Amino acid sequence: MFALGVPQALVWGAYDNFVPRPIVEKYVGVATQTGDSVRLVIIPGVGHFDTASPKTSAWSSVNAAIQWLLNGKSPQ
């Protein structure tokens, strides 16, 4: 596997039943080993689609991941 060369934030709902957590964690491990900057954000109590809507409790975590990608830090 080759590094993508761009920061990555993977936002995953703990109740996601579409993408199994072990697959996400394996990807993060391999990507990190190749030199990519990867952050895995696991949001408790939400599923796959909750992370895509600004009207859910997951959105503050999604926003923090976006801020990290844009400027390298979480919002205050």
C-alpha positions, 0 to 999 in steps of 0.5 A: 500500500502506498501513502496517499500523502494527504491528512485523513479523518475517518468519522465512524459511528460506533453503531455503524453496521455497514462498515465493520470497525475492524476494517476501519481500524486496519486501514488506519493502521496501514495508512499510518505505517505508510506515513499518512496522517490519519485520525479515527474519530469514533462517535458513541451511540450513532450509526452510519448515516448519523455522521452525515447530518448536521442535525444529529448529535454526531455533528460536533465531532464531524465538525471537529474532524473537518477543522482538524483537516483544514487547519490542524487543530480541533475547534475550541 
